[in-house]
Amino acid sequence: MKKFTFFCLAMGLFIAQTIPLLAQTFSLESVKSYPFPTELTSSAQGSRIAWAFDEQGKRNVYVAEGPDFTPRKLTKYTEDDGQEITSLSISDDGKWVVFVRGGDHGANWDDELPVNTTSSPVSPKVQVWSIPFTGGEAKAIAEGDIPVISPKSDRIAFIKGGQVWISPADGSSAAKALFNARGTNSSIKWSPDGSKMAFVCDRKDHAFVGVFTNETTPIIWIAPSFSQDDSPRWSPDGKRLVFVRTPGSGGAPDSLLTRKHRPWSIWTADAASGTASQIWQAPKTLAGSVPNTHGGFNLNWAANERIVFMSYQDGWPHLYSIASSGGTPLLLTPAPFMAEHISLSHDRKWLLFSGNTGPDKLDIDRRHVVRVPVDKAEMEVLTPGTGLEWTPVVTGDGMTVAMISATAQRPPLPTVMAFTKGTPKLLAQNLVPASFPQNQLVTPKQVTFKSPDGMTIHGQLFEPAGGSSKKSAERSPALIYVHGGPPRQMLLGWNYSDYYANSYALNQYLASQGFVVLSVNYRLGIGYGYDFHQPANGGAAGASEYQDVRAAAVWLTEQPQVDAARIGIYGGSYGGYLTALALARDSKLFAAGVDIHGVHDWSQQRYGITQTDRFEKIPDAEKAAKVVWESSPVSSVSSWTSPVLIIHGDDDRNVRFNQSTDLVRRLDAKGIPMETLVIVDDTHHWMKHTNALKMGAATADYFKRKLLKPKQ
């Protein structure tokens, strides 16, 4: 076996090792040079907005104000140091911009701990920062996370060590603990007048909603029970609360493989007395279970005494509205599409969201901004067309909708348009580098095909320029791209996640190098309804989604422009898992693969099956252990023959690094052709821009060497 170990190599080495290839139309560095906007927010008064920009790893806060919305850079961070910006908000009066710098807030664990991608001897900190909207020096308030500014705009509450802390918004005095409540506290919500604070106190097998008033008044616990209470929201008058109740942990051991309803209900409470009553209970069906798309319950107390929330009960993640006194919920979004990135206007009268709906049949694989009144099923798509738009917010004066928009070629940018509709205005176009190859990017084509069990699968096909017109003698190598998550959806353009925008850029680059690339939206993903999102026997319970990935490869073999003997596969996270599964089960179909921080043994990642010394036993523990093992790539290593490149960052907080260590040992013992790349001190999300480039360059170089033919 020939084994190459790439340990944080310079990108020049990858280029030096390549054989003569097709002429590049653009470089990976250029297609990855775009600025990426996140954290878009607005103030409750006036027309001020803010967002964070990641410019090749240099992350900063930008602001703009109506009516012209000229962007202005507010912070002055100049290094590609892996320090993300999250929890961005503007005080209600528009005076202060508050954010958190540091951490890895897309992680499954340790998201609040510092990330040190530069391997500095002095570790960075995760800190709350404040800066005037009009400009000035940013001030570190304290180490902490998830800040929430008071409606009076004078104080910032935040979480530190599982407790609630407080600081003046201007940082004029040191932060201090606001109160102590046993357990882990989170979900801070100020009352509308800023005089009280609701929060969630997690005590492991149960959780309470509490209301804090001041240091001399005991905390009021809202209808304490043996349940898990969550998502407290205030009524507009500040006298009542609405929250979600789910069962506490415990009970008799139950089947691990049987899908079960996850019950939840909505309660309202008197904030002064703590008495509460149930106003709605979710249907006791699988689809009626706790929603697990973006924002979860998306619970809010809206105008006109309406409670709005998200539910999957009719088979789609839809928005509902119910009277605060209870009754029958009103379905606000009655169409077969999903709603996500949901926000409530500051006057509480409108819900805005991004949805895969519109007048074009291809919109199921896009996102557009949609609005609906909180009390009427009169939704309206505000941004129809072939572009993509997401994360809408309304300015405090109600005049403007701010969003992020993109196309198949143009990368995402902040965008504003009149709330009464009109022509959208792009912001910060000048920050897209002149070297960015916008005019050379292809428009991915929507393709559909059937899985063996009849499930319709959507994909996006990236082809080299003129690829579909090539003669059979000039057939191209092809790649399957498998997204992670798995609750994700790749789109017909730039993705709203920075991680998947990175993948989109890499797919464009690979197409420019002569590969046909098929991005597969396999089952377990979002965008196509409950049965697709939550199928039977998925993941560790049977890997039913793998048949969709295999069907994609079979579909590619039938395309006249594809060389069926040169099909590769790659993906990250869950996509790495499915890549490894494909190579282990179907090496005859997949000629090579790049497995990026994938799960390889479910029993070691998050699906541990342990029998305790309790008399009661898990009824299907033995069967479940077998299914979990057989759903893992390591169970099929004996049939793995294809070469593979394995990439992992060793501060990964989503998939444990030992998942790849274990697989490397197994493949090494079997003599499988293998190369590896370890990226030191970076996380699952490639927080350092140069590390994302390193991963992309390694992936592209590997497939060029393995699947492209030398020039004659």
Summary of the structure (lengths in Angstrom):
residues: 712
radius of gyration: 25.5
end to end distance: 28.1
largest distance: 83.3
contacts: 2522
relative contact order: 0.11
helix: 18%
strand: 33%
